[in-house]
Amino acid sequence: MKFSNLLKSALKTAVYIMDSTSDSVDRVSDRASRMADSARDVMYPERDNTFRNVLSFAAGVGVGIAAGVLLAPQSGAELRNTITDKVQDISEKVRGKAESYATGTDMR
């Protein structure tokens, strides 16, 4: 009888030690995870990719338009004339905007 009480006491002590050790290991593991997350945030900060996404979208639209114009069913001379006219129209619009900004006539 004394032996079984001694065995129960030893087992309860062993279980208590394992539980407290497990709790300590969990706390240390959580702290190490927080430290690793902090270090990761410092080394690899979140970046705002909005500009890159807009630029990629614009490049995709440009490639799509260029492919559509180049693959359109027109003769070479007609296609070159169309491209030349469109480039001249765009350059005139840009010049007009630049002049209005430079002279200050485009006030909002």
Rosetta blueprint (number, residue, H / E / L):
1 M L
2 K H
3 F H
4 S H
5 N H
6 L H
7 L H
8 K H
9 S H
10 A H
11 L H
12 K H
13 T H
14 A H
15 V H
16 Y H
17 I H
18 M H
19 D H
20 S H
21 T H
22 S H
23 D H
24 S H
25 V H
26 D H
27 R H
28 V H
29 S H
30 D H
31 R H
32 A H
33 S H
34 R H
35 M H
36 A H
37 D H
38 S H
39 A H
40 R H
41 D H
42 V H
43 M H
44 Y L
45 P L
46 E L
47 R L
48 D L
49 N L
50 T H
51 F H
52 R H
53 N H
54 V H
55 L H
56 S H
57 F H
58 A H
59 A H
60 G H
61 V H
62 G H
63 V H
64 G H
65 I H
66 A H
67 A H
68 G H
69 V H
70 L H
71 L L
72 A L
73 P L
74 Q L
75 S L
76 G H
77 A H
78 E H
79 L H
80 R H
81 N H
82 T H
83 I H
84 T H
85 D H
86 K H
87 V H
88 Q H
89 D H
90 I H
91 S H
92 E H
93 K H
94 V H
95 R H
96 G H
97 K H
98 A H
99 E H
100 S H
101 Y H
102 A H
103 T H
104 G L
105 T L
106 D L
107 M L
108 R L
